[in-house]
């Protein structure tokens, strides 16, 4: 709606996980480096956690773009699948056609696939998003997948991605064996105050902003306070603010527009005149 007014090619603040818009803050760079290290060094289990909207899924998509063609991947978004359906989804993602819908068959075919990949110098990675939703029994099955190994290295690298509740779940006594196998852990932190402006400017630039569109320092301050540095919340607020700016035909998003936007997002009635 406001794209033409601001001369933008696309919406700069969509809440979808588009890697092309990823702003590599210090914590995001660290996260990707930890994931790459765990995968390339065949560490087996890697754990990535972060608050809702911190950019975990976007990091995973960006990671996929950094892996070479010798790394085969399976990315699972639906962590609530029953155990056998999850195994079948993993096989399908690796391009394996199940011979029969049987857990024993699934595991045998996966093991054969992993050995084949190793024989030609390939690596294999399983990434499970929203892993905090996995049942304990399913997590135990995933632990069993880490048994696919040679005397020297793991055949399958497993990345568990989730909210902080994932750490709490893995701390339960019945998941001790799985927890002990996680050799790489990283928690994605919120953006620092000085990163929020760079994050906003980065997304505007990717979307085609020419420089006439700007957020005032006071508006940036309000965005940081309201969002706590969480990218998804920043996107929601900025999208609303651009719409508000469009309505008032201004290229400067100031603190009054930002305050009005926040109030409308929260369902409040504002007395601020814009």
Secondary structure as GFF3:
##gff-version 3
##sequence-region A 1 274
A	DSSP	alpha_helix	3	6	.	.	.	ID=ss1
A	DSSP	three_ten_helix	19	21	.	.	.	ID=ss2
A	DSSP	alpha_helix	26	40	.	.	.	ID=ss3
A	DSSP	beta_strand	45	50	.	.	.	ID=ss4
A	DSSP	alpha_helix	56	66	.	.	.	ID=ss5
A	DSSP	beta_strand	71	76	.	.	.	ID=ss6
A	DSSP	alpha_helix	83	93	.	.	.	ID=ss7
A	DSSP	alpha_helix	103	119	.	.	.	ID=ss8
A	DSSP	beta_strand	123	128	.	.	.	ID=ss9
A	DSSP	three_ten_helix	131	133	.	.	.	ID=ss10
A	DSSP	alpha_helix	136	145	.	.	.	ID=ss11
A	DSSP	beta_strand	157	162	.	.	.	ID=ss12
A	DSSP	alpha_helix	165	170	.	.	.	ID=ss13
A	DSSP	three_ten_helix	173	175	.	.	.	ID=ss14
A	DSSP	alpha_helix	176	181	.	.	.	ID=ss15
A	DSSP	beta_strand	182	188	.	.	.	ID=ss16
A	DSSP	alpha_helix	193	206	.	.	.	ID=ss17
A	DSSP	beta_strand	214	215	.	.	.	ID=ss18
A	DSSP	alpha_helix	217	227	.	.	.	ID=ss19
A	DSSP	alpha_helix	231	247	.	.	.	ID=ss20
A	DSSP	beta_strand	252	253	.	.	.	ID=ss21
A	DSSP	alpha_helix	255	265	.	.	.	ID=ss22
###
